């Protein structure tokens, strides 16, 4: 018996300060152009409902570790 090859998923976490979802083209903003993020979103999983561990930026980023 041989073991099945392990396939590791590609995971990319984008973190941006002061960026609201409605300021992105793929989220429906008709004015802002975000072609690269739009293309990435089209090929990715997007979480539209999320919660954070802390409403302040720095502690929230540290909680990912």
HELIX and SHEET records of a PDB file:
HELIX    1   1 UNK A   21  UNK A   23  5                                   3    
HELIX    2   2 UNK A   25  UNK A   27  5                                   3    
HELIX    3   3 UNK A   35  UNK A   42  1                                   8    
HELIX    4   4 UNK A   57  UNK A   63  1                                   7    
END                                                                             
